[in-house]
Amino acid sequence: MLAGDLRSDKRNDVPVHGTLPYILMRTLTLLDNAITECGECERLVTYRRMIAETKRRQFMNWTYWGKPVPGFGDKDARLYVLGLAPAAHGANRTGRVFTGDRSGDWLYEALYRYGFANQASSTHLDDGLELTDCYIGAAVRCAPPGNKPTPDEFIRCRRFLQDEIRLLKRTRVVVALGKIAFDHYLKACREDGMKIPSPLPAFRHGASHHLPWGVLLLASYHPSQQNTFTGTLTRQMFHSIFRSAKSALEQDHRQAMTS
């Protein structure tokens, strides 16, 4: 869909009540503003506001963000990391994706290790964190109850994912954190007219798929406490994903220099 076209929800057969005509965001800044101002999903709005008001005991002195969370990182990034949704007391509190929770501890440590971040921790908006050649987004931008968005909520939020993918024009590697993010990246691309390989790329930790539009899709288990505490995902397993991403980008750079 071209910039300025109106996005129809009829193709999804999902009623989106009160949805204004949506114009493709031309820059990531405008997109971020549109994300933070969104209030289409009543269930998510109610939940994120409730969490921001009641808080968790250890964060009682915080003023929670309590809004949809935009993407974060280098606008010229070649690495795009896609997660599921903000954590209720993580990004919904801090206002930055994967910031202030244990999943973020794992992610930013790995990004720092492989040169995509200037520090290994991410605790709040003014902590000095910067990303290089990496941008992080989410399939859904509001914290959902039980960390489980509904199918309708995924669909309503997908336009933000699609626009983010379009605007990150230099992307060469996508790391999908979890099967849900993996599936919704492919759905967003398919709905934008990109040809998805057949058979459909399968999710498996460490799996890599070269997509027809020049992107390498890497699959990783999500660094949730459920996975990291049980040993389903180890540091070594997680590091291997970003080592592969770094290697692929270095190879892409070498090929660009010799072509």
C-alpha positions as CSV (number, residue, x, y, z in Angstrom):
1,M,0.0,0.0,0.0
2,L,1.4,3.4,-0.9
3,A,1.7,6.4,1.3
4,G,-1.6,8.3,1.4
5,D,-3.7,5.3,0.7
6,L,-6.4,4.4,3.2
7,R,-6.1,1.1,5.0
8,S,-9.1,-1.1,4.8
9,D,-10.0,-3.5,7.6
10,K,-12.5,-5.4,5.4
11,R,-9.9,-7.9,4.2
12,N,-9.6,-9.1,7.8
13,D,-13.3,-9.3,8.5
14,V,-12.7,-7.6,11.9
15,P,-14.8,-4.6,12.8
16,V,-12.7,-1.7,14.1
17,H,-15.2,0.7,15.6
18,G,-14.2,4.4,15.6
19,T,-11.2,3.8,13.4
20,L,-10.2,7.0,11.5
21,P,-8.8,6.7,8.0
22,Y,-5.2,5.8,8.5
23,I,-2.5,7.4,6.3
24,L,0.9,5.7,6.1
25,M,3.4,7.3,8.4
26,R,6.1,8.8,6.3
27,T,8.8,8.9,9.0
28,L,9.5,6.9,12.1
29,T,8.9,10.0,14.3
30,L,5.4,10.5,13.0
31,L,4.8,6.7,13.3
32,D,6.0,6.8,16.9
33,N,3.6,9.7,17.6
34,A,0.7,7.8,16.1
35,I,1.5,4.7,18.2
36,T,1.6,6.6,21.5
37,E,-1.6,8.4,20.7
38,C,-3.5,5.2,19.7
39,G,-6.6,4.2,21.8
40,E,-8.4,1.8,19.5
41,C,-8.4,-1.3,21.7
42,E,-10.6,-0.6,24.7
43,R,-9.4,-3.7,26.6
44,L,-5.8,-2.7,26.3
45,V,-6.4,0.9,27.1
46,T,-8.2,-0.1,30.3
47,Y,-5.5,-2.5,31.3
48,R,-2.5,-0.4,30.7
49,R,-4.1,2.6,32.5
50,M,-5.1,0.4,35.4
51,I,-1.6,-1.0,35.7
52,A,-0.1,2.6,35.6
53,E,-2.4,3.7,38.4
54,T,-2.1,0.7,40.7
55,K,1.6,0.0,40.0
56,R,3.7,-2.7,41.6
57,R,4.9,-2.1,45.2
58,Q,8.6,-1.8,44.2
59,F,7.7,0.9,41.7
60,M,5.4,3.0,43.7
61,N,7.6,6.1,43.3
62,W,7.5,5.8,39.5
63,T,5.2,7.7,37.2
64,Y,4.3,4.9,34.8
65,W,4.3,5.6,31.0
66,G,0.9,3.9,30.7
67,K,0.6,4.4,26.9
68,P,1.4,2.4,23.8
69,V,5.1,1.9,23.4
70,P,6.9,2.9,20.1
71,G,9.9,1.3,18.6
72,F,13.4,2.2,19.6
73,G,16.8,2.3,18.0
74,D,18.8,3.4,15.0
75,K,16.6,4.6,12.2
76,D,19.2,3.4,9.7
77,A,19.4,-0.1,11.2
78,R,20.1,-3.2,9.3
79,L,19.0,-5.4,12.2
80,Y,15.4,-5.4,13.2
81,V,14.4,-7.2,16.5
82,L,10.7,-8.0,16.9
83,G,9.1,-8.9,20.2
84,L,5.5,-9.6,21.3
85,A,4.2,-6.8,23.4
86,P,5.3,-4.4,26.3
87,A,5.5,-5.9,29.7
88,A,3.0,-4.5,32.2
89,H,5.7,-3.3,34.7
90,G,8.5,-3.1,32.1
91,A,7.9,-1.0,29.0
92,N,4.5,0.0,30.2
93,R,6.3,1.6,33.1
94,T,9.4,3.0,31.5
95,G,8.1,3.9,28.0
96,R,10.8,2.1,26.1
97,V,10.5,-1.4,24.6
98,F,12.2,-4.2,26.6
99,T,13.2,-1.7,29.3
100,G,12.9,-2.4,33.0
101,D,12.2,-6.1,32.9
102,R,14.2,-9.4,32.9
103,S,13.6,-10.0,29.2
104,G,15.2,-6.7,28.4
105,D,18.1,-7.6,30.7
106,W,18.8,-10.6,28.4
107,L,18.2,-8.7,25.1
108,Y,20.3,-5.6,25.8
109,E,23.2,-7.7,27.2
110,A,23.2,-9.7,24.0
111,L,23.0,-6.5,21.9
112,Y,25.9,-5.0,23.8
113,R,28.0,-8.2,23.5
114,Y,27.7,-8.1,19.7
115,G,28.2,-4.3,19.3
116,F,24.6,-3.2,18.7
117,A,24.3,-1.3,22.0
118,N,26.6,1.0,24.0
119,Q,25.7,-0.6,27.3
120,A,24.4,-3.9,28.6
121,S,21.4,-2.6,30.6
122,S,18.2,-0.7,29.9
123,T,16.5,0.7,33.0
124,H,14.7,4.0,32.0
125,L,14.4,6.5,29.2
126,D,17.3,8.7,30.4
127,D,19.8,5.9,31.1
128,G,22.0,6.8,28.1
129,L,21.3,3.7,26.1
130,E,21.9,4.0,22.4
131,L,21.6,1.4,19.7
132,T,23.8,1.1,16.6
133,D,22.5,-0.6,13.4
134,C,19.6,-2.1,15.4
135,Y,15.9,-1.2,15.9
136,I,13.5,-2.9,18.2
137,G,9.7,-3.1,17.7
138,A,6.7,-5.2,18.9
139,A,3.8,-7.0,17.2
140,V,1.4,-5.3,19.7
141,R,2.2,-1.9,21.3
142,C,0.2,-2.0,24.5
143,A,0.7,-4.2,27.5
144,P,-2.0,-6.9,27.3
145,P,-3.6,-8.8,30.2
146,G,-1.8,-12.0,30.8
147,N,0.7,-11.0,28.1
148,K,-1.8,-12.4,25.6
149,P,-3.3,-10.0,23.0
150,T,-6.5,-11.1,21.3
151,P,-6.5,-11.9,17.5
152,D,-8.4,-8.6,16.9
153,E,-5.8,-6.6,18.8
154,F,-3.0,-8.1,16.7
155,I,-4.9,-7.1,13.6
156,R,-5.6,-3.5,14.7
157,C,-1.9,-3.1,15.7
158,R,-0.5,-4.6,12.6
159,R,-0.6,-1.4,10.6
160,F,2.1,0.0,12.9
161,L,4.2,-3.1,12.4
162,Q,3.8,-2.8,8.6
163,D,4.7,0.9,8.6
164,E,7.8,0.2,10.8
165,I,8.9,-2.5,8.4
166,R,8.5,-0.2,5.4
167,L,10.3,2.7,7.0
168,L,13.3,0.7,8.1
169,K,14.5,0.5,4.5
170,R,18.0,-0.8,5.2
171,T,16.8,-3.9,7.1
172,R,18.8,-7.0,6.2
173,V,18.3,-9.2,9.2
174,V,15.2,-9.7,11.4
175,V,15.4,-11.5,14.7
176,A,11.9,-12.7,15.8
177,L,11.7,-13.3,19.6
178,G,9.2,-16.1,19.9
179,K,6.9,-17.9,17.5
180,I,4.2,-15.2,17.8
181,A,6.5,-12.4,16.7
182,F,7.9,-14.7,14.0
183,D,4.4,-15.5,12.6
184,H,3.2,-11.9,12.8
185,Y,6.3,-10.6,11.0
186,L,5.4,-12.9,8.1
187,K,1.7,-12.0,8.2
188,A,2.6,-8.3,8.1
189,C,4.8,-8.8,5.1
190,R,2.3,-11.0,3.3
191,E,-0.5,-8.4,3.7
192,D,1.9,-5.8,2.2
193,G,2.2,-7.9,-0.9
194,M,5.5,-9.6,-0.3
195,K,5.8,-13.2,-1.6
196,I,6.1,-15.6,1.3
197,P,8.0,-18.8,0.5
198,S,6.2,-22.1,0.2
199,P,6.3,-24.1,2.3
200,L,5.8,-21.4,5.0
201,P,9.0,-20.8,7.0
202,A,8.8,-22.8,10.2
203,F,9.7,-21.5,13.7
204,R,12.5,-23.3,15.5
205,H,15.1,-21.7,17.8
206,G,18.1,-21.0,15.6
207,A,16.3,-21.5,12.4
208,S,17.2,-19.1,9.6
209,H,15.2,-18.3,6.5
210,H,16.3,-16.2,3.5
211,L,13.3,-14.3,2.3
212,P,12.7,-13.2,-1.3
213,W,12.9,-9.5,-0.4
214,G,16.5,-9.8,0.7
215,V,16.0,-10.3,4.5
216,L,17.4,-13.1,6.6
217,L,14.8,-14.1,9.2
218,L,16.3,-15.6,12.4
219,A,14.0,-17.4,14.9
220,S,14.7,-17.2,18.6
221,Y,12.9,-18.3,21.7
222,H,11.6,-15.3,23.6
223,P,13.8,-14.3,26.6
224,S,10.8,-14.5,28.9
225,Q,11.3,-15.7,32.5
226,Q,9.3,-18.8,31.6
227,N,12.0,-19.7,29.1
228,T,15.1,-18.5,30.8
229,F,14.2,-19.8,34.3
230,T,13.4,-23.3,33.0
231,G,16.5,-23.5,30.8
232,T,14.5,-23.7,27.6
233,L,16.6,-20.7,26.6
234,T,20.2,-20.4,27.8
235,R,22.6,-17.5,27.4
236,Q,24.6,-19.5,24.9
237,M,21.5,-20.2,22.8
238,F,20.5,-16.6,22.9
239,H,23.9,-15.3,22.1
240,S,24.1,-17.6,19.1
241,I,21.2,-15.8,17.5
242,F,22.9,-12.4,17.6
243,R,26.3,-13.8,16.7
244,S,24.5,-15.1,13.5
245,A,22.9,-11.7,12.9
246,K,26.3,-10.0,13.3
247,S,28.0,-12.4,11.0
248,A,25.3,-12.0,8.3
249,L,25.5,-8.2,8.4
250,E,29.3,-8.3,8.2
251,Q,29.0,-10.6,5.2
252,D,26.4,-8.3,3.6
253,H,28.8,-5.4,4.1
254,R,31.7,-7.2,2.5
255,Q,29.5,-8.1,-0.5
256,A,28.4,-4.5,-0.8
257,M,32.0,-3.3,-0.8
258,T,33.0,-5.7,-3.6
259,S,30.0,-5.3,-5.8
